[in-house]
Every structure is written in structure tokens, then in C-alpha cells.
Amino acid sequence: MIEAQYEDIRRPPPHSAEIEQAALGSIMLMEPNQVAETVQKLDQSQFYRRSHQIIFQAIRDLQSGDYILLGDHLRERGMLDQVGGISYLTEVLNSTATWRNIEKYLTTLRDLAAKRRIHTILLSRLDQNRNGTAPADLARDLSEELRGISEESRITPDLSQCVLTSDMLKTIDIPKREDIIERVLPTQSLLMINAGRGKGKTWLALGLARACAIGDGVFLGWAIKRKARVLYVDGEMPLADMRERINQLQIPKENFLLLSVEWMILNGFTKRLNIASLEGQDLIDKSIEDLSRGGFNPDVLILDNYSALIHGIKQNDNDEWDGVNAWLIRKRHTGLSVIVLDHAGKDESKGSRGASRKEDVMDTIIQLSEVKGADPEECRFTLEFTKTRGRKPSPMKFVASLRGADFTTEEMEMNSLDELIRLVESGVESQTDIANELKITRARVCQITAKAVERGLIRKIGNRLKPTFKES
């Protein structure tokens, strides 16, 4: 048994050829200024394979990841064959579809390099142990060397390198945020849809997915500005029902993929998909990366829904949501737009149930509520924007109904008229105050006010609004 342990420690040290390839491939996809910044964060020794060390040093020498330039550089130095030729440089370049995961690769390379140092130290001390070094001396030396590696691993990154001047901010290359669906879903955004059970969350999310996949026309009155590829993660709906809905909406197959938890289970996945865990987040991240390599690079990720995809945290504890929120923000930073579906609390007018912090990171929140008197078999709901950043959609509140494959909208005039009368009867006299209460424009309040006055429902005295049953 002891001899087997000795043999085990002499196996090849920890390394990952795939991660080394992906890191080099990511650098080769970068612009020259990005290459210069990235190579400063790495050391040749952090690559295990000699061929990868040579490629990295060539990139550092050239300050470029262009594989043609790299090939010429290595050929001139008689080193091209040592790395496997131009064909291997092409393989490295094609090992990843994006450079945006580079920080994750760099962290893994550093960790593996530290483990190799530990491996080397243990081998050295093992030989000393066999040669009769005193146990106390051996333990002291080993402890000091391992402590040094531990302290190096805990070094705090120098954030001063990340500080931007106003001039730098004007000139650096930042991906432009564009509308996918005008004023509702830009690129790199987080959108939440919350509603009670059976109020239409999934229908609306699939409608948004269809709009993204089609890429033109109008959805619920909002202009669809561009095509976007959608990965829809469904955590609870029976697959037969989901197929029926997708078929009804006629979602274009070219730009839409479904990841169904039910299908995962039927294919042998025994663990629940849990995006509150690092394992669950990594599963989604890897799926996106694998799809990107295969030519389907998602622009929009839809998570349906929090209740089905999050387990093992206290839903009412704000701190418990930090990991989920941080992951969503990372998704946004990598260029994704994410739509999450959540259940409303007992008082649906107050939004999502549980902790409030999960709403803090959202750019946009849409709340769905029941339309009184609506047929329960019909998909019909009131849609209201309760949080927006930047340009506000118009209108902010309306009724939507599903008709076959399309959603239609209904004017909220009667609802707004009733609300205006209620506010006036409660003592609100200013049209500006009413606009703020109803979350509509003052111009719209003026239009509704004119109709209410014309019908004798309220009175207007100067700039003040009065109920019909009260004297001025």
C-alpha cells in the first residue's frame, strides 16, 4: 500500500492541456491592446506543455496573437515544428469561440501551476525522507515552502490597473449596447418577469423568445430591432406542454434552443439543476460555451423559473441571493441578456416573493397581473413595468392577450379612467401627481382628464381636479 502511494505521487503533475489551449486560443482572438494587457498577467511557467510555453513566449515577443504572424515568427526561429506546425496553431485558435472567458482560464492556470509547485516540493521532500533527513527538519522546510505558496495564492490583485481615466473611457473599445426589442430588451441586460401562478409568465417569455428569434416586426407594440439567438432553460414545465406552446407560437428553430430539466432527467442526469450552486452555474456556463463552439452563440438566456431552478437557499434572506446575483451580472458582462421568471408574493402588487435584493440587479422588471373578468382558459394579463433604467417603454401599463401565435394589446383607457376618478375622489387634485401615481405621462393624464370632464365624471376648476359630488 505504501509503495503504491509512492508510485502515485510520481505520476505526471497536475495540468490541463485543454485549459492551456483555451487560454492561448482566447489570447489569439484578442485585439493587440488586449493581448498586451493579458500577457502581463501570465508567466511562461504557468504552462505545462513545452509547445504551449513556446507559443506563449512568441505571443509575448510579438505582442500579438495573429496566427499567421506567430507561424512566421516561429518558423524564422526554427521552432514551428516543435509546436506542431501551422496546423496546431490553427487547432489552438479554434479551441474556443470567445476570449471573454480568459479570466477563468488564467485563474485555473495559476491554480494548476501552484499545484505543480506543491507536487515538486513533495517529490523533493520524499527523496530527502528516504535519504535520512531528520523528520523535524523535513517538516519545518516543508511547512515553510507550502506556506509561501499559500501566501502567494492569496495576493490581492492590484485594482489600480483597472482604474479608468476620463480620457481612457472615451477611447477604450466597449461593445455598444443595442436594442434587441426597443426600450425593453437591450443587449447586456437583466430583465425579470414576475407574476402569480398561472398568470402568463411562460407565455410572455416564449413570446419574447419568438420576437428575438424572428428579428423584425413588432411585439406588443415594441419594435424588434435585430435577431438574437435564445437559449431557454425550463425548470418545471412538462416537456409535452412546452412543445405544444412552442409549436403554437411558431418559434423559428434556427435561433431557439430549449434546455429542459425533464429532458435532462430522461437522459440520465440525476442531480437537480441548481443555479444557486457553483456546480449548476458551471453547467449553464459550459453549455453556453459548448454551443458557441458548435456555432450557436446565445445572445439571450431565459431562466424559467427561480422556484424551479434554485434550491437550498433561504428565499427571504438577502445575503443568500448574492451568489445568484453575482453570476447574473457576470453573464451580463460577457454580453448576454438574461430574462428571469419569478413568482410574485402573496400580495402580488408588491412584486416578487422573498428577498428584495434579487430585484436590485435587474435593469427592467415586468409585473403581470390578472385581468378581472377574463376567461381563465384565455392567456390575458395586465402588463406593467415596475422598474426601468434609461429610456422608458410607452405605455408603461397595458392589457395583453394571446391570439394564436401572436400577442395583441388593449388600451388601458378605461382602467386609467377609473384610477383617475378614484384618485380625484381621494383628494388628489394635481394632474402631475396623478401621472406619478399611475406611472403614465402627464400628456396622457390630460387626455383622460378631458374625457372624464366631458362625461361629467369629475370637474376641473383652474388647474385643480375635483369630484362631481363635492363643492369647490
N, C-alpha and C positions, 0 to 999 in steps of 0.2 A: 504493500500500500504506500509506504514512504517513498520507495523507488519510483512508483507511478507519479507521485506528486512532483518529484524532482524532474521527471521527464516532461510533465505538463507545463512547468514554468519555463522550459526551454523551447516551447513552441514559438512560432512567429509572434512578434509583439503586436499589440492592438493597432489596427489600421483599417481604413476603408478605402479601397480603390475607387468605389463609386462616388463617395463624397469628394475625394480629391479631384476626380474627373469633373464633377458638377461644379466645384469651386472654380476650376480653371475655365470650364465652359462658360460660366457666368461672367468671368472677367473678360473673356474673348467677345462677349456680346456688348460690352460697355463702350461708351464714348471715351476718348483719350483722357479727359479730365477726371472721369470716374475711375479709370484704371490707375492713374497716378495716386489717387486717394486710397484706393483699396490695397494696392501692393505694399503701402506703408504699414498696413495692419497685419501683414503676414511675414513669416520668415521661411526661408528655404527648408529648414529642418522640420517644419510642420508638415511637410510632405514625406511619406514613407518611401514611395516608389522613386527610384533614381530617375526614370523617364519624366515623372511629374516635377521633380526638382529642377531638371534641365529646362523644361518648358516654362516653369515659373520664373527662373532666372532670366530666360530670354525675354519674357514679357516685361520684367523689371528693367532690363537693359534698354529695351525699345520704348518703354512707357506706352505700349500699345498691345492690344490683343488680336490684331488683324492676322488671320492665319496665313495669308499669303506672305506678309512681311516676316512672320515668325518662321515660315518654311525657308525663305531666303536666308534669314539670319542664321538659322541652324545649319543650313547647307554650307554656307561660307565657312563655318567653323568645324565642319566635318562631324556634326553631332546629330544630323537629321535622322540617320539610320538608327542611332541609339535610342531615339524616342518612338520608333516605329514608322517613320516616314510621314509624308503628307496625309496618307490615309488615316493614320492615328490622330493627327491634329484635327482632321475633319470629324472623326468619331468623338473627340473631346468637345469640339464646338457643338455637336448635335446632342450632347449628353443632357442638356437642359434647354427648356424653351424660353426661359426668362432669367435675367440677372437679379430679380427682386428678392430671391431667397438667399442672397450671398451672405448676409449676416449670420443666418442659421448655419450655413456651411462653414464659415470662419470659426464660429464657436465650437462646432464639432471637431474641426481640425485641431484647434488649440487643446481641446479636451483629450483627444487621442494622442497628441504629442506629449502631453503631461503624463498620460498612462504609459507611454513608451519609456519615458524617463524613469518612472517608477519601476517598470519591468527591468530596465538596465541596472538600476540600483539593486534590486532584489537579486539579480543574477550575480552581480559583483559580490554582494554580501554572502551569498550562498557559497561561492568559491572560498571566501575568507573563512567562513564557518568550517568548511572542510579542511582548510589549512591550519586550523587550530587557533584562530584569533579568539582572545578572551571574550566570553559572552557579554560582559558589561561594556567592553569597548565596542563590540559589534552593535549592541543595542543603542548605544549613545550615538554612534555615527549614523546609523540607520534613521534614528529619530530626527536628528538634525537635518539630514538630507530631505526626508519626507516633509518636514515642517517647512522647509524652504519652498518646495513645490506647492504646498498648500497656500502659503502666503502669496506666492506669485499668482495663483489662480484666483485670489480674492482681490487683486489690484483693481481699484475703481477706474473705469475709463475716464479719459480726460475730456470732459464735456466742453471745454473751451474750444476744441476742434469743431464743435457743432454750432457754435455761435455765429450768426449771420449779421453782417453789417447791412445798412440800408442799400448801399451800392451793390453788394453781393446779391441781395434779394431781387434787385432789378435785373440782374444779368444771368442768374443761375437758371438751368433748364428745369422747369417744373411742368409736369403734364397738365395740360389745360383741362379744366372740368367742363364737360359739355352735357347738355341736357339729353337724356335718353327719351324721357317723357317730360315735356315742357313744364317747368316750375314744380314738378312733382318728384321726379327721379333723375337727378344728375349722376354722372359718373362719380365714383368715390364718395358714396353717401350711405347713410344708415336710415332706413325707414321702418317704422313699426306700425302694424295694423292691430288694433285691439278691439275686442267685442265680446259679448257674452256668447255662450254656446249656441250654435245653430243660427248665428246672425249673418253669416255670409263671408267670413274671413277667407276661407279657402277659395271660394268662388272669385272674390276680388283679387286674391294673389295670383290665381291662374289667369284671370283677365289681364293683369299687369304683365304676366309672363308672355301671354299671347301677343300683347301690344309690342313688347320688346322684340319678340321673335319675328314679327311681321316687319316692323321697322318703318312704317309710314302710315299716313291716315290720321285718325283721331280716336282717342279712347276717353270716354266720359267727358268729352269737351276739351280734352287736353291734346295738343299736337304731339304726335310721335315723331321725334326728330331723327332717330337713327336706329339701325338694327343692333341688337345686343343678344349675345348667347346667354342662355339661362340654365343654371343647374338648380333644380328644385329638389330639396330634401324633405321628404314627407315622413313624419314620425308615427302616425297613428291611423290614417285612413285605410280601410280595406282596399287592396290593390284593384279589385274589380270595380269599386266605386270611383277610384281615381281614373281608371281607364275610361269609364263612361263619361266623366266630366271633361277629360282631355279631348275625347272624340267629339263631344258636343260643341266644345269651343273651337275645334279645328285648329289646334295649335301646330304651327309648322314644325315638322320633325327636325329640320336642318339646324335649328337654333335652340332646341329644347331637349334637355336630358332630365330624367327622373331618377333620383336615388331613394328607393322605398325601403323603409325598415322591414316591412313584411317580406319583400323580396330578398333582403339580406338574410333574414331568418331562414327562408326556404332554401337559401344557398349555403347554409351551414354556419352562419355567424351566430354564435351562442350568446355573446355579450350584447347588452343594450347599448345603442349609440347614445353617448352622453357628452354633449358639448360643454358641460361644466368641468369635465376632466381633461387633462393634457392629452391622454390617450385618444379620447373622442375628437378633440380639436386636431390632433395629428392625423387621424383617419381622414377627416374632411380635407385638410391641407394636402395630404398625399394624393387623394382622389383628384383634386384640382390640378395638382402638378402632373399626374399621370395623364389626365385628359388633355392638358395643354401640350404635352409631348406628342399625343396622338392627333393633334390638330384642332381640338375643340377647347379653346381657351375661354373659360366662362367670364362674362362681364358682370353678370348679376347672379347672386346666390340667394335663394329663398329658403328660409328655415321655418317649417310648418310642423309643430309649433313649440313654444317654450315648454309647455307642460309635458309634451311627449318626448322632447329631446334633452331635457335637463333633469338630472336625478341626483340625489344625495346632498343637496344643499338646502339650507333653511330659506324658503322663498321670501320670508318677511325681513330677512337680515340683509341690510345694505352691503355689509362687508363681504358677504358670501357671493355677491354678484361681480366683485372686482375682476376675477379671472375671466368670466364670460365677456365683460365689457372690454377688457384689455385685448382679448382675442378678436372681437368685432372691430375694434379700432385698427388692429394690425391688418385685418382684411381690407379695411378702407384704405390704409396707407399703401397696400400693394396694388391698388387700382380697382378693387371690386366695389360694386354697390351691393349692399346686403338688405334684404327685406325680411323682417322677423314678424311672426304672428304670435299674439299673446292673448290670453283670456282676460276679460275685464273682471273687476272685483264685484262684490255683492251690490254695491252702488255703482252701476255701470257708468254713471255720469262722471265719476272720479277717475276713470281710466283703468289702467292695468291693475290686476290684483298683486298683492305682495309688495316688495321693496320698491321705493320710488327711484332709487339710483339707476335701475335698468333703463329708465326713460331719459336720464340725464345726457347720455352719449348720443341719443338719437338726433338726427338733423330734422326729421319730419315724423309726426305721429298722426295717424288717421284713426279716428274712432267711428265705429259702426254702431248704430242703434236701431231698434225695432221701429217700423212704421205702424202706427196704430191702425187697426182695421185691415191690415194686409193679410192676404191669404197665406196661411202657414206653409203651404206647399210651394209658394212662389218665392224666388230669390229677389227680395226687395228690401232695401235698407236705407236709412239716413246716413250719409257720409259727411263727416265733419273733420276739418283739420284743427287739431288742438295744439299743435306745435309746428312751427316752420322756422327755417333760417333763410335769410336772403329774400328773394322775391316771393311774394305770397301768391298762391293759386287763387283764381277767381272763377266761380264763387267759392267761399270757404265752407259752405254747407249746402247740401242738396240731397235729393232722393234719387237713388239709382235702382234700376230694375234690369234683370237678365231676360232677354228675349232671344231664344235660340242660342246663337253663337255670339251675340252682341249685347252689350250693356247700353241702356238708354237712360237719360236723365230727365228729371221733372223739376220744374221751377218750384222754389220753396216759398213762393209769394204768400200763399195762404198761411203757412206756418209762421213766416216772418210777420205777417199782418197781425195774427193772433198774439204773437210775442210782443209786438209793439204796443198793442192795446193793453196787454197785461202790465207792461212797464209803466205806461202813462197812468193807468189806474192805481198803480202802487206809488205814484208820486214823482216819477222821473219825467222831467219837463224838457230837457235838452236833447236835441237830435244827435249831438256829438256823443253824449253819454249813452244813448240808445245804440248808436253804431258800435261803441266799445262793448256794450253788453251782448249784442247779437253777433259780434265779430263779422260785420259787413261794413261796406264803405258808407260814408255819410251821404254820398250821392244816392246810394240805394235806399237809405232811410228816407231821404227827401221824396223819392218816388212812391214809397209805400205810404208815407205820411199823406201825400196828396190824395191817394186813393181812399185812405181812411177818412180824411176830412170830407171828401166828395160824397162818401156813403153815410156821413153823419155819425161815424163811429167814435170820433174824437173831435176836439176843437183846437184851432191854432190861434193863439192870441199873441200877436207880435212874434217873437222867436220862441215862445213857450207853448208847450202842448198840454192840453187839459182834457180830462174825461168829459163825456157828454152829460154826466149826471151831477157834476159839481159846478157851482158858480165860480166865476173868476174873482 
